Amino acid sequence: MQLADTRKETTLETEGLNHVAESPDLAIIDKIRRVFSKSCKRILLINPPHFPDDLLDIKIVKNSRYYNYPPYGLGLLGRNLKTKGYIYGHLDLNLELLQYIHNEENKEVIPSRIKEIWKEKINAKIKEIKPDLVGLSCMFTMSHGRIIDIADYLKQMHPGLPIIAGGVHVSNAPDLVLKEAKGIDFLSLFESDLSFCDLLDYINGKGSEDQLAQLGTLIDEEYVFLKKRHSPSVQDMDVFPEYADLPVDKYIDYGEMGNFRYWIQEGARVSSILSNRGCRAHCTFCSVANFNGKGVRARSIDSVLDEIEYLGDRYGINHITWLDDDLFFDTQRTVALFNGIVKRNLGITWDAMNGIIVSAAATHPETIDAASKSGCVAINWGVESGNTKILGQIQKPSGIKHCLKVGELMRKYPQIYSRNFLIIGFPNETLGQMLDTIKLAQEMGSDWNGIQKLTPLPNTKIYDQMIDEGLIQHGPEESDEYSFNGRYFIRETEKHRIKEKKQKLNAEEFINFFEQNLEMVPTVEQLDDIWLIMDYKLNYEKILEEENPLRLKKMHKFLWYVSNRMTKNHPLAALFLGIVHRKLGDPESAKACISTAQEYLNQSAYWQTRFKVLSLDHLLREH
Ligand code: SF4
């Protein structure tokens, strides 16, 4: 990448550089010089709303049910920018939007205002920061449409203001993002804590083009990128985020972090933290290796403990949710980390929101013991499937025996809420194989099972496999507000809520496919009904047999949460909450719940068809 240094101090010389690029690398450098025609010292970092405007349910926002995390990656970027002397500001539009809806008393004005409010927030922040560059984060596929809107708006209002997007989704689907989001000039791919600053230094005349890495862009409508990576080393990772004026302690008041709000102490101040990056495994549906590279890099234990202490001192945080993809990597370190929390008397509780590798815990039970002693209150387990063939195909690092072992181990820690991640809809997965997943999860006996339909993410092995087999297409054509490439990415519960609204008066047929040919490979549409049957079988049906008071209390907490905070017209949750009340010796509350369930059922043809197929009507009469 040798190019004559045509820069003058902090300003790039662009004249005479409109040559036809001889290689993608040179073309990218050429474009950098054209886009950044002056120095770049002031940076605005924007976190987009996570949810499409027209899918936002005001009631759910008011119940603080949408995800709302302090933007960890942008915080790390903030830390590095500060260290290098750049002026920067954060704008978290997800928080701003949730805050606005939460505090707005006049519900009538909300739908029209939310289409404007993010623009007003951007305008105000631009006025305050006067940025030379906007960095736009996109961690989640569901923000895809939002970054297009934001980039378009910014370019319309400030045509000369360069925009660089980064984050997991952007790194997974760079070509699709650039082709749709015309306002974005460059992508800062993968972990860009260092490479983003390298680019700024280069623009400001503090280095050569040799330091440029991980940049993607369109040249003549063709996607090109710099292959070179500048990933943070273990030493580089020993920093914690600088959130500037973001109200870290308030995030939990307006949304969710992790999956365990119902189980963590009421009123807890929650934030997230990352102790290591990457994952040792290579599951074919997972994009972690694409984003973080191969293997795991762990921060020093002291740095992680310092961060927990800092969060407590500065923001009063007393519960953390780990963002790690492989939290139990390196048993010795993991145990030392958990013991460090105890030794330093940090006084926190914590949960593991990303699926823990089941085999890591099964073969080293001491990690669970240390976890429990250090304040662990909840764990998600990455089970995914109960079928050996499917587990092999998706290269899952855990087998059936590991899952059964963990199920057994977790019975010793009833204070820890144990939840499985399960996936259905793998390529060519039959109903019989899904039934194996049901059987395994039942045997494990975890407290809850979160079931998702497979979302094939670009840049994963399974995505390529499904393209080859003609199961999906690469391109934005099949995407809409709810899906990406024809596959849904929103939470299944969310999708069923939307479906229920549509079918409230006229329900489509509902089929229990497990009573049919188990060799059948269901269609994507049929997976909706299968999901609901699995949800019932794994999460509700067991309540009928349950007599253990502690487990019933756990079920009570979750079902109360579903009925009162997640959705208020869910007859299945209301019915089973009533059954739990009765088993716990509270007939009055039981009666109230059952009558609520009946009321919801009377209003919904959608639920009536499901109650009928699942033979649930008699429970309403008997309880
Ligand atoms: S274990 Fe989890 S994080 Fe690791 S590759 Fe598999 S799905 Fe991804």
Boltz pocket constraint, residues with backbone or C-beta under 6 A from the ligand:
constraints:
  - pocket:
      binder: B
      contacts: [[A, 279], [A, 280], [A, 281], [A, 282], [A, 283], [A, 286], [A, 287], [A, 288], [A, 325], [A, 326], [A, 355], [A, 357], [A, 382], [A, 395], [A, 397]]
      max_distance: 6.0
